[in-house]
Amino acid sequence: MPYRNVSMASHAVTQAKLMWPFIAGFGVVGAAVTYATLGVTKEDIKKSSFANPGGQHH
């Protein structure tokens, strides 16, 4: 929350200058996770030892 003598727009610009690395990082990580998960098929899930730790394939 900005001080009374600082406008909300000015405060938002100041905070954006401080927070841009975090915002960019979240965007890059989000894009990478989305890209990686879009390539996973049902067959990949069935073959996965992580999804089927006992080794039973359905």
N, C-alpha and C positions, 0 to 999 in steps of 0.2 A: 504494500500500500504506500503510495507516494505521500510526501509531506503536502500540507495545504498549499504551499507556495509553488509547487511543481505540478505542471499539468499532467494529466493522465497520458497524453500522447508522448510527451517528453520522457516520462518515466518508462513507457513501453519501449521507446527507442534505446534508452540507456540499458535496460534489461536485455534487449535483443542483442546488443553489442557484447554483453557479457556471456550470454547463453548460447550463441550460435554454434560453438563446437559441439555442445551436447545435442542440440537439435539436428545438426548435420549427422552426427554419429548415430542417433536413433533412426534417421532416414536411411542411411547406408546399411545398417544392420537389418532393418525391416525389409529393405529391398532384397538383401542377400538371403534372408530366411524365406521370403516369399518365392524367390527364384528357385531356391533349393527344394522347397516342398512341392512346387508345381511339377517337378520332374519325377516325383515318387509315384509309382503305379501300384495297383493291387498286387501284382506279381512280386514286386519288390518287398512289399509288406509281408507277404506269405513266406518269402525266402529269408526274411530277416531273423537273425538269431537274437536281436535285441527285442523285437516284438514277440518272439516265441522263445523264451529263455530255456524251456525244456527240450527244445528241438523238435517238437511235434509240428508237422506241417499239415495244415487243413486243406 
